[in-house]
Amino acid sequence: MAAATTTVEQGHAYFRQKGKFWPIAVCGAGLFSDGYLNNVIGSVNTILLILYPDDYANSPATRNVSSIAFAGTVVGQLSFGFISDHYSRKHGMIIATLILILFSILSSGAWGAGGSIPGMLAALTAYRCFIGIGIGGEYPAGSVACAEASNDLKSGHRNRYFVLFTNFMIDFGFVVSAFVPLVMLWICGVDHLTTVWRVSLGLGAILPLSIFYLRLKLEEPEQFTKNTMRRARSVPYLLILRFYWFRLFVVSIIWFIYDFSAYSFGLYSTTILTVIIPDGSLYKSFGWNVVLNLFYLPGSMLGALAADYMGPRVTLATGVFLQAIVGYIMAGLYSHLKNHIAAFVVVYGIFQTLGEFGPGDCIGLIASKTCATAVRGQYYGIAAAAGKIGAFVGTYVFPVIIKNAGGEHTVKGLQAPFWVSSSLAIFSGILAITLLPRLGQDVISAEDDRFREYLISQGWDVTQLGDGASVDELVPEIAGSEYGREKKIAAEEN
């Protein structure tokens, strides 16, 4: 009888634990849209150049359609960081989801007055900007809520599930965004490319639609309701800045460096495909694009596991140090590798994999767990915005690096970005190891306690934290302190 009772209790514990996964999935899965909508525009851009060689290739839209989402993303990251901290994680996610659904559909149906092609391209550019805002909102609302929900999981598994439902979802979005245009091309053929690009963009609304209802049913993370500053008479920004400025600066620099290289190395996809496909076949181009994007997934999966066993800081440093070694090898042997395209693709794929294993998986994890819950949305949003700025800067700087080193048709010119990025990778690894704290499994709760103690030491009234908690519901050490007793007496007298 006792054995049967134990079995039932174990079954209940199992299902309780499994029930904690769905908030993590619903909060983090929206980042699939980041990967899909950011990456699919590469294939769409290729098609638009074929369909409208004069109106598109010779207009600012060529660059704007691809890059305007970066600007929108930065706006979304900063604004939704404020919204998620001062109002609601849940409402921030819902608004971001609605933006992604609406403007993905509008992008698919972009149209110019009277059928004008320049008008259609202008509309597409505007819709892409709003898509960027929705994508940006997913970072400080969805990712932050995902981190807080992961705090309820069993110790030893918290980092991997955060990564699997954030960065892995972005990488999976990359792969699907490369595969969908290929499938649409198989279905429609090269004579119906307009259908291919419009449907490819419109399908970006499917995942946001599928999780919208689930997000409506979500509750605010418990960690947020206990520690939010939304009831505070005034937010002590000066104290927060003193406490976190250096840590935020280091995290932002590492994220800037990672995105500077990761997004900019998209340039190499074009280089590789040009060598592989001398006949310019669109089918082959899209097919190889799928292969290149598949290399993201193993790195992201392995990095998720390593983040629990090695810790995010060591995992990040290990990834960038190994990536730097591979990058230096590619730079040194580029003249040989370019004549053996299969070997080039494999080594380049390993380079991408290591980037996802290290900073790709861990920089968001570190950003979400190196600050207190009360300011996590804004802290994370600023760090993520620094990364997107790095991506935007890199897309402009990489061509300059290549040109100054000899040009894209010379070995030295194509070696240069690998030298630069590998050196920056080593620098970011050193920053992580020497300047970032060790992050244990209970770091979210521990950081909230540390932040409370700091606010108390500065004379700030911590009873303003949370959604109306009494003094007895505060951290036990604080509730039992002289400060806590004084506040309790004052509350009883009032």
Secondary structure as GFF3:
##gff-version 3
##sequence-region A 1 494
A	DSSP	alpha_helix	2	19	.	.	.	ID=ss1
A	DSSP	alpha_helix	21	28	.	.	.	ID=ss2
A	DSSP	three_ten_helix	29	31	.	.	.	ID=ss3
A	DSSP	alpha_helix	32	51	.	.	.	ID=ss4
A	DSSP	alpha_helix	61	86	.	.	.	ID=ss5
A	DSSP	alpha_helix	89	108	.	.	.	ID=ss6
A	DSSP	three_ten_helix	113	115	.	.	.	ID=ss7
A	DSSP	alpha_helix	117	137	.	.	.	ID=ss8
A	DSSP	pi_helix	138	143	.	.	.	ID=ss9
A	DSSP	alpha_helix	144	150	.	.	.	ID=ss10
A	DSSP	alpha_helix	158	164	.	.	.	ID=ss11
A	DSSP	alpha_helix	167	188	.	.	.	ID=ss12
A	DSSP	three_ten_helix	190	192	.	.	.	ID=ss13
A	DSSP	alpha_helix	193	202	.	.	.	ID=ss14
A	DSSP	three_ten_helix	203	205	.	.	.	ID=ss15
A	DSSP	alpha_helix	206	217	.	.	.	ID=ss16
A	DSSP	alpha_helix	222	227	.	.	.	ID=ss17
A	DSSP	alpha_helix	237	264	.	.	.	ID=ss18
A	DSSP	alpha_helix	266	276	.	.	.	ID=ss19
A	DSSP	alpha_helix	282	294	.	.	.	ID=ss20
A	DSSP	alpha_helix	296	309	.	.	.	ID=ss21
A	DSSP	alpha_helix	312	332	.	.	.	ID=ss22
A	DSSP	alpha_helix	334	337	.	.	.	ID=ss23
A	DSSP	alpha_helix	341	355	.	.	.	ID=ss24
A	DSSP	pi_helix	356	360	.	.	.	ID=ss25
A	DSSP	alpha_helix	361	369	.	.	.	ID=ss26
A	DSSP	three_ten_helix	373	375	.	.	.	ID=ss27
A	DSSP	alpha_helix	376	405	.	.	.	ID=ss28
A	DSSP	alpha_helix	411	435	.	.	.	ID=ss29
A	DSSP	alpha_helix	443	457	.	.	.	ID=ss30
A	DSSP	three_ten_helix	462	464	.	.	.	ID=ss31
A	DSSP	three_ten_helix	471	473	.	.	.	ID=ss32
A	DSSP	alpha_helix	476	479	.	.	.	ID=ss33
A	DSSP	alpha_helix	482	493	.	.	.	ID=ss34
###
